[in-house]
């Protein structure tokens, strides 16, 4: 279970519940993971078959890129990247093991989100495996349109660095906090983009396990981007199972709470909780009392609030189905969701190609615009330690083979002979 500090949350537009939300503020953020911090009929099946082919084809292409990039990664282990290659401009996130900073590459001028993790803290909490899994998942060449991508990773004697896509349209959490809830078309758009991202991960036998509004970012065009892969579990194919208890309390599937074996279907439960929150302003089984909330997740009936179309209610009931054998997505994964009436307006091929215009476009003036990022971070000074002009170390017995350079950028970085 991921943990960071509590963070205030208000739902000002939901009148008459001030005291309830006062309690909510104290518990909402418990269990958050540490990035951005952070940087959705046979005829119908045929209609969506092309999308599935694209996902599978992308999967093969990514694996090929990974294999071709192995030499580049090894070559870059000790010599290609170091902290002083970047100017660190703003603190944009903070977590259990370190900080996330907006940085500009001194040579190419590109802007990145640099996740800086302290090895000592990771080792002390015995989280090396989660960090290396995150790197491993990113290293698969995740260039899906709705997944935050890895450009470089490198290490010094005391520190690990992930250099990631910089996404500055704000967390979905931020926009929900400000607006209370979303109209159905907007919620459907984000849910559809996240569904394709989850479906892609599942096609690689990866279970995401930590879907929540804090891990969904909006880019400057308004598309949803999934980030923070520290709790991913590799090697779980459709129909396969795993056992680890982890995730964020509000969004945990009942089978995880019960310590039962679980499958990629846990991600569809989490998508249901996020969709419910987008439509109604709160997760479906929320309570400020954690024990009561767990009890609600396991046994309380799903209570739909006023509003919502029949299609939305149907999808929520299907995603928030405790019986995994009946849960939407449990048998045929993404295809089941694509066929649902709630997504009738979605052209899945256009969505995957980012041809669908987002319902909300953040008003950002450029990469240095951090107006959608919490001032709790951006108003703090950049830690002096990240500006140290120290040389990278080649390896560390706790983090062997950590360093990586995107093959394309590796070629671009080579001197011209």
C-alpha positions, 0 to 999 in steps of 0.5 A: 500500500502506498503512503504519503502525507494527507492532503486537503480536499474540498467539494464546495459544490456539494451543499449540506455535507460540510461536516462529512467532508471535513472528515473526508479531508483527513482521510482522502489522501491516505495510501497515495503513491509517490509520483506526481505526485505523479506525474482512462453483439458480434457486429459490435465485436467486429467493430472494435476488433481493429483496436484490439489488433492495434494494441497487440501490434503495438505490444509486439513493436514495443517488445522489439524496441526493447530488445533493440534498445538493450545495447543502448541501455547497457552502453548508457549505464555509466556514461550517458546521463548525469544530474548536471545534464539538467536545469531543475526549475520547479518542485512539482511533487513529493513522495515517500522516497523523494521528489519530482521536479520540472527540469530542462535538458541543458543540451536539447532544451526539452522539458521533463518530469524528473523523479528523484528517489533516495536509495537509502529510504527505498532500501530502509523500507525494503521497496527495491522491488517496486522501484525496479518493477516500475523501471521494468514496466517503463522499459518495455517502451510504453509509448501508448498515447495515454501512458506517461513514457520514460526517456532516461533513468540513471543513478548516482551513489545515493540517488535514482533518477527517472526522466519522464514525460512532463504533463502539466494539465493537472491531476484528475484529482485536482480538477475533480476537487475544483469542479466536484464532478463531471458531466457524463460525456467528459467522464466517459472520455476520460474513462475510455482513454484510461480503459485503453491504457489498462487494456494495453497493460493487460495485453503485456500481462501487466496489472496496474493495481493503483488506478485513482484520480491522483495517478491520472494526469491531463496533458496540455491538450486535455488527454488523460495520461496514466502515470506511476507504475510502482505498484504494477505486477508483471506476468499476470495474463488474462485468467492469471492470478496474483496475491499481493495486498497493495493499492489505495484504500478507496479504490481496492477491489474486494478480492484484494481486501479479502486476501484472495488471489486476483487477476487483471479484473482488479483494474476494472473495479478501480476504473469503476470507482474512478468513474463513480467519483467522476460522476458523483463526486466521491468514491462509491463506498467511501467512509472517513473510517477506514474499517467502515470503508473496507466493510462497505467495499466488501458488503454494502450495496452499491447506492447510486446517487441522483442523476446518471443515465441508465447506461452509466448506472449499468456500467457502474454496476458491471464494473463494481461487481464483487463476483469477478466472474460477472465483472465487466472486463473479467472475461474479455478485458477491454472488448467488454467495455468497448461494447457497452452502451455507455461508450456508444459515442466513442470511436475507439480507433479515433480515440487511440489515435488521439483524434477525438477532441477532449471535452476540456483543454487546460489553459497552459501557456507553455511547459513552464506553466505550473498553474495546474500543479499544487502550489504546496509543491511549486512554491517550495525551493528546488532542493540544492542537492539535485543541482550537485554536479556529481558524476553518476555511479555505474551500479549499485548492488540493490539497483543493478541495471537501473540506467536506461536511455530511450534508443531514439534519444541515445542515437541523437545523443551520439557525437557526429563523426 
